[in-house]
Amino acid sequence: MDDLGVVLGYLCYGPTPLTEGTYDLYWIAVDPDYAGQGIGTRLLKHFENEVRRKQGYLIVIETSSTPEYTDTREFYLRKGYLLAETIKDFYRRGEDRVTYTKYLS
């Protein structure tokens, strides 16, 4: 939130079921009017710190292969996430699931 209480972005995450120390990042979103101002980076850093605080060590993020998500995929790569897998036609024909992971120190 900004100083006026306006929500500029949000994230949704949780522990991966049936694992110990693995967390999924389900959603991270920033108001398009505020894109490029570091809000996504701050949200992601907060998430990583929360995972560490809970003794987590592995983060898994899934996204789409479509052109609309190119910036998203590049964002994760810039933040140290590694491409773990691509599952062809996962969401629908022509739209793959792209999975990124990061091991926390």
N, CA, C and O atoms as a GROMACS GRO file, in nm:
protein
  420
    1MET      N    1   0.084  -0.119   0.000
    1MET     CA    2   0.000   0.000   0.000
    1MET      C    3   0.088   0.125   0.000
    1MET      O    4   0.200   0.126   0.052
    2ASP      N    5   0.033   0.227  -0.059
    2ASP     CA    6   0.104   0.354  -0.053
    2ASP      C    7   0.061   0.427   0.074
    2ASP      O    8  -0.011   0.372   0.157
    3ASP      N    9   0.105   0.552   0.087
    3ASP     CA   10   0.075   0.628   0.208
    3ASP      C   11  -0.074   0.660   0.223
    3ASP      O   12  -0.120   0.693   0.333
    4LEU      N   13  -0.150   0.650   0.114
    4LEU     CA   14  -0.293   0.678   0.119
    4LEU      C   15  -0.377   0.552   0.136
    4LEU      O   16  -0.500   0.558   0.137
    5GLY      N   17  -0.310   0.435   0.150
    5GLY     CA   18  -0.382   0.310   0.168
    5GLY      C   19  -0.426   0.244   0.039
    5GLY      O   20  -0.506   0.151   0.041
    6VAL      N   21  -0.374   0.290  -0.074
    6VAL     CA   22  -0.408   0.231  -0.204
    6VAL      C   23  -0.322   0.106  -0.224
    6VAL      O   24  -0.200   0.110  -0.209
    7VAL      N   25  -0.387  -0.004  -0.260
    7VAL     CA   26  -0.314  -0.129  -0.286
    7VAL      C   27  -0.244  -0.117  -0.420
    7VAL      O   28  -0.308  -0.095  -0.523
    8LEU      N   29  -0.111  -0.132  -0.418
    8LEU     CA   30  -0.031  -0.121  -0.539
    8LEU      C   31   0.006  -0.258  -0.596
    8LEU      O   32   0.041  -0.270  -0.713
    9GLY      N   33  -0.003  -0.360  -0.512
    9GLY     CA   34   0.029  -0.495  -0.556
    9GLY      C   35  -0.004  -0.594  -0.446
    9GLY      O   36  -0.033  -0.556  -0.332
   10TYR      N   37   0.001  -0.721  -0.481
   10TYR     CA   38  -0.024  -0.824  -0.381
   10TYR      C   39   0.045  -0.953  -0.423
   10TYR      O   40   0.087  -0.969  -0.538
   11LEU      N   41   0.055  -1.045  -0.326
   11LEU     CA   42   0.105  -1.178  -0.358
   11LEU      C   43   0.026  -1.280  -0.279
   11LEU      O   44  -0.030  -1.250  -0.174
   12CYS      N   45   0.022  -1.401  -0.333
   12CYS     CA   46  -0.047  -1.512  -0.270
   12CYS      C   47   0.048  -1.631  -0.275
   12CYS      O   48   0.099  -1.665  -0.381
   13TYR      N   49   0.071  -1.693  -0.161
   13TYR     CA   50   0.164  -1.806  -0.155
   13TYR      C   51   0.124  -1.900  -0.044
   13TYR      O   52   0.038  -1.868   0.039
   14GLY      N   53   0.186  -2.016  -0.042
   14GLY     CA   54   0.162  -2.109   0.066
   14GLY      C   55   0.257  -2.226   0.058
   14GLY      O   56   0.325  -2.246  -0.043
   15PRO      N   57   0.263  -2.304   0.166
   15PRO     CA   58   0.347  -2.422   0.164
   15PRO      C   59   0.292  -2.522   0.063
   15PRO      O   60   0.171  -2.537   0.047
   16THR      N   61   0.382  -2.590  -0.005
   16THR     CA   62   0.341  -2.692  -0.101
   16THR      C   63   0.292  -2.815  -0.024
   16THR      O   64   0.366  -2.868   0.060
   17PRO      N   65   0.171  -2.861  -0.051
   17PRO     CA   66   0.120  -2.977   0.022
   17PRO      C   67   0.214  -3.098   0.009
   17PRO      O   68   0.274  -3.122  -0.096
   18LEU      N   69   0.224  -3.173   0.118
   18LEU     CA   70   0.299  -3.298   0.126
   18LEU      C   71   0.450  -3.278   0.111
   18LEU      O   72   0.522  -3.372   0.076
   19THR      N   73   0.499  -3.157   0.138
   19THR     CA   74   0.643  -3.131   0.134
   19THR      C   75   0.686  -3.070   0.266
   19THR      O   76   0.604  -3.026   0.347
   20GLU      N   77   0.816  -3.067   0.288
   20GLU     CA   78   0.874  -2.998   0.402
   20GLU      C   79   0.971  -2.893   0.351
   20GLU      O   80   1.075  -2.926   0.294
   21GLY      N   81   0.937  -2.767   0.371
   21GLY     CA   82   1.027  -2.659   0.333
   21GLY      C   83   1.010  -2.605   0.193
   21GLY      O   84   1.088  -2.518   0.151
   22THR      N   85   0.911  -2.653   0.119
   22THR     CA   86   0.885  -2.604  -0.016
   22THR      C   87   0.761  -2.516  -0.016
   22THR      O   88   0.660  -2.550   0.047
   23TYR      N   89   0.769  -2.405  -0.086
   23TYR     CA   90   0.659  -2.309  -0.093
   23TYR      C   91   0.628  -2.276  -0.238
   23TYR      O   92   0.718  -2.266  -0.321
   24ASP      N   93   0.499  -2.261  -0.266
   24ASP     CA   94   0.452  -2.218  -0.398
   24ASP      C   95   0.418  -2.070  -0.394
   24ASP      O   96   0.354  -2.022  -0.300
   25LEU      N   97   0.460  -1.999  -0.496
   25LEU     CA   98   0.413  -1.862  -0.518
   25LEU      C   99   0.303  -1.873  -0.622
   25LEU      O  100   0.328  -1.902  -0.738
   26TYR      N  101   0.179  -1.850  -0.578
   26TYR     CA  102   0.064  -1.865  -0.667
   26TYR      C  103   0.042  -1.742  -0.753
   26TYR      O  104   0.019  -1.754  -0.873
   27TRP      N  105   0.049  -1.626  -0.692
   27TRP     CA  106   0.024  -1.501  -0.764
   27TRP      C  107   0.112  -1.391  -0.709
   27TRP      O  108   0.134  -1.380  -0.588
   28ILE      N  109   0.163  -1.311  -0.798
   28ILE     CA  110   0.223  -1.183  -0.762
   28ILE      C  111   0.175  -1.086  -0.869
   28ILE      O  112   0.189  -1.112  -0.988
   29ALA      N  113   0.119  -0.976  -0.825
   29ALA     CA  114   0.062  -0.881  -0.920
   29ALA      C  115   0.088  -0.738  -0.873
   29ALA      O  116   0.089  -0.709  -0.753
   30VAL      N  117   0.111  -0.651  -0.969
   30VAL     CA  118   0.134  -0.509  -0.942
   30VAL      C  119   0.040  -0.430  -1.032
   30VAL      O  120   0.024  -0.461  -1.150
   31ASP      N  121  -0.021  -0.328  -0.975
   31ASP     CA  122  -0.106  -0.238  -1.054
   31ASP      C  123  -0.024  -0.187  -1.172
   31ASP      O  124   0.086  -0.134  -1.153
   32PRO      N  125  -0.074  -0.203  -1.295
   32PRO     CA  126   0.002  -0.160  -1.413
   32PRO      C  127   0.046  -0.014  -1.409
   32PRO      O  128   0.147   0.022  -1.469
   33ASP      N  129  -0.030   0.070  -1.339
   33ASP     CA  130   0.008   0.212  -1.329
   33ASP      C  131   0.136   0.231  -1.247
   33ASP      O  132   0.198   0.337  -1.254
   34TYR      N  133   0.175   0.129  -1.171
   34TYR     CA  134   0.292   0.139  -1.085
   34TYR      C  135   0.402   0.040  -1.125
   34TYR      O  136   0.500   0.022  -1.052
   35ALA      N  137   0.387  -0.022  -1.240
   35ALA     CA  138   0.487  -0.119  -1.287
   35ALA      C  139   0.621  -0.050  -1.307
   35ALA      O  140   0.628   0.068  -1.344
   36GLY      N  141   0.727  -0.124  -1.282
   36GLY     CA  142   0.862  -0.070  -1.303
   36GLY      C  143   0.914   0.015  -1.190
   36GLY      O  144   1.019   0.077  -1.203
   37GLN      N  145   0.842   0.018  -1.078
   37GLN     CA  146   0.884   0.100  -0.964
   37GLN      C  147   0.939   0.018  -0.848
   37GLN      O  148   0.959   0.070  -0.738
   38GLY      N  149   0.964  -0.111  -0.873
   38GLY     CA  150   1.023  -0.195  -0.770
   38GLY      C  151   0.925  -0.261  -0.676
   38GLY      O  152   0.966  -0.327  -0.580
   39ILE      N  153   0.797  -0.246  -0.700
   39ILE     CA  154   0.696  -0.303  -0.611
   39ILE      C  155   0.700  -0.455  -0.617
   39ILE      O  156   0.696  -0.521  -0.514
   40GLY      N  157   0.707  -0.512  -0.737
   40GLY     CA  158   0.715  -0.657  -0.752
   40GLY      C  159   0.840  -0.712  -0.685
   40GLY      O  160   0.835  -0.818  -0.622
   41THR      N  161   0.951  -0.642  -0.699
   41THR     CA  162   1.075  -0.686  -0.636
   41THR      C  163   1.061  -0.686  -0.484
   41THR      O  164   1.106  -0.780  -0.418
   42ARG      N  165   0.999  -0.583  -0.429
   42ARG     CA  166   0.980  -0.578  -0.283
   42ARG      C  167   0.886  -0.687  -0.235
   42ARG      O  168   0.908  -0.747  -0.130
   43LEU      N  169   0.780  -0.713  -0.311
   43LEU     CA  170   0.688  -0.821  -0.273
   43LEU      C  171   0.760  -0.956  -0.277
   43LEU      O  172   0.744  -1.038  -0.186
   44LEU      N  173   0.838  -0.980  -0.381
   44LEU     CA  174   0.909  -1.106  -0.393
   44LEU      C  175   1.011  -1.122  -0.281
   44LEU      O  176   1.024  -1.231  -0.225
   45LYS      N  177   1.082  -1.016  -0.248
   45LYS     CA  178   1.180  -1.021  -0.138
   45LYS      C  179   1.109  -1.050  -0.005
   45LYS      O  180   1.158  -1.129   0.076
   46HIS      N  181   0.994  -0.987   0.016
   46HIS     CA  182   0.916  -1.014   0.137
   46HIS      C  183   0.878  -1.162   0.144
   46HIS      O  184   0.893  -1.226   0.248
   47PHE      N  185   0.830  -1.215   0.034
   47PHE     CA  186   0.793  -1.356   0.027
   47PHE      C  187   0.911  -1.446   0.058
   47PHE      O  188   0.899  -1.539   0.138
   48GLU      N  189   1.025  -1.420  -0.004
   48GLU     CA  190   1.144  -1.501   0.021
   48GLU      C  191   1.186  -1.495   0.169
   48GLU      O  192   1.224  -1.596   0.227
   49ASN      N  193   1.177  -1.378   0.228
   49ASN     CA  194   1.211  -1.364   0.370
   49ASN      C  195   1.113  -1.440   0.459
   49ASN      O  196   1.153  -1.498   0.559
   50GLU      N  197   0.986  -1.440   0.423
   50GLU     CA  198   0.886  -1.516   0.498
   50GLU      C  199   0.912  -1.666   0.488
   50GLU      O  200   0.900  -1.738   0.587
   51VAL      N  201   0.949  -1.712   0.370
   51VAL     CA  202   0.981  -1.854   0.354
   51VAL      C  203   1.101  -1.891   0.440
   51VAL      O  204   1.100  -1.995   0.507
   52ARG      N  205   1.204  -1.807   0.439
   52ARG     CA  206   1.321  -1.832   0.525
   52ARG      C  207   1.281  -1.836   0.673
   52ARG      O  208   1.324  -1.925   0.747
   53ARG      N  209   1.201  -1.740   0.714
   53ARG     CA  210   1.158  -1.731   0.853
   53ARG      C  211   1.086  -1.858   0.898
   53ARG      O  212   1.095  -1.897   1.014
   54LYS      N  213   1.017  -1.922   0.804
   54LYS     CA  214   0.944  -2.045   0.834
   54LYS      C  215   1.029  -2.169   0.806
   54LYS      O  216   0.977  -2.280   0.796
   55GLN      N  217   1.161  -2.150   0.794
   55GLN     CA  218   1.255  -2.257   0.767
   55GLN      C  219   1.232  -2.325   0.633
   55GLN      O  220   1.266  -2.442   0.615
   56GLY      N  221   1.174  -2.252   0.538
   56GLY     CA  222   1.159  -2.303   0.403
   56GLY      C  223   1.289  -2.286   0.326
   56GLY      O  224   1.373  -2.203   0.362
   57TYR      N  225   1.306  -2.364   0.222
   57TYR     CA  226   1.430  -2.356   0.145
   57TYR      C  227   1.411  -2.359  -0.006
   57TYR      O  228   1.503  -2.326  -0.080
   58LEU      N  229   1.292  -2.398  -0.053
   58LEU     CA  230   1.269  -2.409  -0.198
   58LEU      C  231   1.140  -2.337  -0.235
   58LEU      O  232   1.037  -2.356  -0.171
   59ILE      N  233   1.149  -2.254  -0.339
   59ILE     CA  234   1.033  -2.184  -0.392
   59ILE      C  235   1.006  -2.235  -0.533
   59ILE      O  236   1.098  -2.252  -0.613
   60VAL      N  237   0.878  -2.259  -0.561
   60VAL     CA  238   0.834  -2.305  -0.692
   60VAL      C  239   0.732  -2.205  -0.746
   60VAL      O  240   0.637  -2.167  -0.676
   61ILE      N  241   0.753  -2.163  -0.870
   61ILE     CA  242   0.663  -2.067  -0.935
   61ILE      C  243   0.625  -2.122  -1.071
   61ILE      O  244   0.711  -2.165  -1.148
   62GLU      N  245   0.496  -2.120  -1.102
   62GLU     CA  246   0.448  -2.163  -1.232
   62GLU      C  247   0.388  -2.043  -1.304
   62GLU      O  248   0.325  -1.957  -1.242
   63THR      N  249   0.409  -2.038  -1.436
   63THR     CA  250   0.348  -1.933  -1.516
   63THR      C  251   0.324  -1.986  -1.656
   63THR      O  252   0.355  -2.102  -1.687
   64SER      N  253   0.269  -1.903  -1.739
   64SER     CA  254   0.233  -1.942  -1.875
   64SER      C  255   0.344  -1.908  -1.975
   64SER      O  256   0.426  -1.818  -1.952
   65SER      N  257   0.344  -1.980  -2.085
   65SER     CA  258   0.443  -1.957  -2.191
   65SER      C  259   0.398  -1.852  -2.293
   65SER      O  260   0.472  -1.821  -2.386
   66THR      N  261   0.278  -1.798  -2.277
   66THR     CA  262   0.226  -1.706  -2.378
   66THR      C  263   0.302  -1.573  -2.377
   66THR      O  264   0.364  -1.537  -2.277
   67PRO      N  265   0.298  -1.502  -2.489
   67PRO     CA  266   0.369  -1.374  -2.498
   67PRO      C  267   0.330  -1.273  -2.390
   67PRO      O  268   0.412  -1.190  -2.350
   68GLU      N  269   0.205  -1.280  -2.341
   68GLU     CA  270   0.160  -1.186  -2.237
   68GLU      C  271   0.241  -1.201  -2.109
   68GLU      O  272   0.245  -1.109  -2.027
   69TYR      N  273   0.306  -1.317  -2.091
   69TYR     CA  274   0.382  -1.344  -1.968
   69TYR      C  275   0.533  -1.336  -1.990
   69TYR      O  276   0.610  -1.380  -1.904
   70THR      N  277   0.576  -1.282  -2.102
   70THR     CA  278   0.720  -1.269  -2.128
   70THR      C  279   0.787  -1.187  -2.019
   70THR      O  280   0.891  -1.228  -1.967
   71ASP      N  281   0.732  -1.071  -1.985
   71ASP     CA  282   0.792  -0.987  -1.880
   71ASP      C  283   0.796  -1.060  -1.746
   71ASP      O  284   0.893  -1.046  -1.672
   72THR      N  285   0.694  -1.136  -1.717
   72THR     CA  286   0.689  -1.213  -1.592
   72THR      C  287   0.802  -1.314  -1.589
   72THR      O  288   0.874  -1.324  -1.489
   73ARG      N  289   0.818  -1.390  -1.696
   73ARG     CA  290   0.924  -1.491  -1.701
   73ARG      C  291   1.061  -1.427  -1.690
   73ARG      O  292   1.148  -1.480  -1.621
   74GLU      N  293   1.082  -1.315  -1.756
   74GLU     CA  294   1.211  -1.245  -1.748
   74GLU      C  295   1.235  -1.190  -1.608
   74GLU      O  296   1.349  -1.190  -1.561
   75PHE      N  297   1.131  -1.145  -1.542
   75PHE     CA  298   1.141  -1.095  -1.404
   75PHE      C  299   1.196  -1.205  -1.313
   75PHE      O  300   1.290  -1.181  -1.237
   76TYR      N  301   1.139  -1.324  -1.320
   76TYR     CA  302   1.184  -1.434  -1.234
   76TYR      C  303   1.329  -1.470  -1.263
   76TYR      O  304   1.406  -1.497  -1.170
   77LEU      N  305   1.368  -1.472  -1.388
   77LEU     CA  306   1.507  -1.503  -1.422
   77LEU      C  307   1.601  -1.398  -1.364
   77LEU      O  308   1.707  -1.431  -1.311
   78ARG      N  309   1.564  -1.270  -1.375
   78ARG     CA  310   1.647  -1.162  -1.320
   78ARG      C  311   1.661  -1.173  -1.168
   78ARG      O  312   1.760  -1.128  -1.112
   79LYS      N  313   1.561  -1.232  -1.103
   79LYS     CA  314   1.562  -1.243  -0.957
   79LYS      C  315   1.627  -1.372  -0.909
   79LYS      O  316   1.616  -1.406  -0.791
   80GLY      N  317   1.693  -1.444  -0.998
   80GLY     CA  318   1.769  -1.561  -0.957
   80GLY      C  319   1.694  -1.693  -0.963
   80GLY      O  320   1.745  -1.794  -0.916
   81TYR      N  321   1.576  -1.693  -1.019
   81TYR     CA  322   1.501  -1.817  -1.036
   81TYR      C  323   1.551  -1.889  -1.160
   81TYR      O  324   1.590  -1.826  -1.258
   82LEU      N  325   1.549  -2.022  -1.155
   82LEU     CA  326   1.597  -2.104  -1.265
   82LEU      C  327   1.480  -2.177  -1.330
   82LEU      O  328   1.386  -2.220  -1.262
   83LEU      N  329   1.486  -2.189  -1.461
   83LEU     CA  330   1.385  -2.265  -1.533
   83LEU      C  331   1.400  -2.412  -1.496
   83LEU      O  332   1.505  -2.472  -1.521
   84ALA      N  333   1.298  -2.470  -1.436
   84ALA     CA  334   1.303  -2.609  -1.392
   84ALA      C  335   1.238  -2.703  -1.492
   84ALA      O  336   1.286  -2.815  -1.514
   85GLU      N  337   1.130  -2.658  -1.552
   85GLU     CA  338   1.061  -2.744  -1.649
   85GLU      C  339   0.964  -2.662  -1.732
   85GLU      O  340   0.921  -2.553  -1.695
   86THR      N  341   0.932  -2.718  -1.847
   86THR     CA  342   0.826  -2.668  -1.931
   86THR      C  343   0.739  -2.787  -1.969
   86THR      O  344   0.789  -2.885  -2.023
   87ILE      N  345   0.611  -2.777  -1.941
   87ILE     CA  346   0.520  -2.884  -1.978
   87ILE      C  347   0.435  -2.835  -2.094
   87ILE      O  348   0.353  -2.744  -2.080
   88LYS      N  349   0.456  -2.895  -2.208
   88LYS     CA  350   0.387  -2.855  -2.331
   88LYS      C  351   0.236  -2.870  -2.317
   88LYS      O  352   0.186  -2.967  -2.259
   89ASP      N  353   0.166  -2.772  -2.371
   89ASP     CA  354   0.020  -2.778  -2.382
   89ASP      C  355  -0.050  -2.802  -2.248
   89ASP      O  356  -0.156  -2.864  -2.244
   90PHE      N  357   0.009  -2.756  -2.140
   90PHE     CA  358  -0.046  -2.782  -2.007
   90PHE      C  359  -0.180  -2.713  -1.986
   90PHE      O  360  -0.278  -2.776  -1.945
   91TYR      N  361  -0.186  -2.583  -2.015
   91TYR     CA  362  -0.309  -2.507  -1.991
   91TYR      C  363  -0.410  -2.529  -2.102
   91TYR      O  364  -0.531  -2.538  -2.079
   92ARG      N  365  -0.359  -2.538  -2.222
   92ARG     CA  366  -0.438  -2.567  -2.343
   92ARG      C  367  -0.338  -2.588  -2.454
   92ARG      O  368  -0.219  -2.560  -2.436
   93ARG      N  369  -0.380  -2.636  -2.567
   93ARG     CA  370  -0.288  -2.655  -2.679
   93ARG      C  371  -0.222  -2.522  -2.714
   93ARG      O  372  -0.289  -2.421  -2.735
   94GLY      N  373  -0.091  -2.525  -2.719
   94GLY     CA  374  -0.017  -2.404  -2.752
   94GLY      C  375   0.020  -2.317  -2.632
   94GLY      O  376   0.091  -2.218  -2.648
   95GLU      N  377  -0.026  -2.353  -2.514
   95GLU     CA  378   0.008  -2.277  -2.393
   95GLU      C  379   0.070  -2.371  -2.290
   95GLU      O  380   0.002  -2.452  -2.228
   96ASP      N  381   0.200  -2.357  -2.276
   96ASP     CA  382   0.276  -2.443  -2.187
   96ASP      C  383   0.278  -2.387  -2.045
   96ASP      O  384   0.259  -2.268  -2.022
   97ARG      N  385   0.303  -2.477  -1.950
   97ARG     CA  386   0.332  -2.434  -1.813
   97ARG      C  387   0.483  -2.424  -1.801
   97ARG      O  388   0.556  -2.518  -1.835
   98VAL      N  389   0.530  -2.310  -1.752
   98VAL     CA  390   0.672  -2.286  -1.731
   98VAL      C  391   0.694  -2.276  -1.580
   98VAL      O  392   0.630  -2.195  -1.513
   99THR      N  393   0.784  -2.359  -1.530
   99THR     CA  394   0.808  -2.366  -1.385
   99THR      C  395   0.948  -2.319  -1.352
   99THR      O  396   1.046  -2.362  -1.413
  100TYR      N  397   0.956  -2.231  -1.254
  100TYR     CA  398   1.083  -2.177  -1.206
  100TYR      C  399   1.103  -2.220  -1.060
  100TYR      O  400   1.006  -2.236  -0.986
  101THR      N  401   1.226  -2.238  -1.021
  101THR     CA  402   1.257  -2.271  -0.882
  101THR      C  403   1.373  -2.186  -0.833
  101THR      O  404   1.453  -2.134  -0.911
  102LYS      N  405   1.379  -2.173  -0.701
  102LYS     CA  406   1.491  -2.105  -0.637
  102LYS      C  407   1.515  -2.169  -0.501
  102LYS      O  408   1.423  -2.182  -0.420
  103TYR      N  409   1.639  -2.209  -0.477
  103TYR     CA  410   1.679  -2.259  -0.346
  103TYR      C  411   1.732  -2.141  -0.264
  103TYR      O  412   1.819  -2.067  -0.309
  104LEU      N  413   1.678  -2.125  -0.144
  104LEU     CA  414   1.719  -2.016  -0.057
  104LEU      C  415   1.835  -2.060   0.029
  104LEU      O  416   1.843  -2.176   0.071
  105SER      N  417   1.924  -1.966   0.056
  105SER     CA  418   2.038  -1.998   0.143
  105SER      C  419   2.004  -1.965   0.287
  105SER      O  420   2.086  -1.985   0.376
   0.00000   0.00000   0.00000
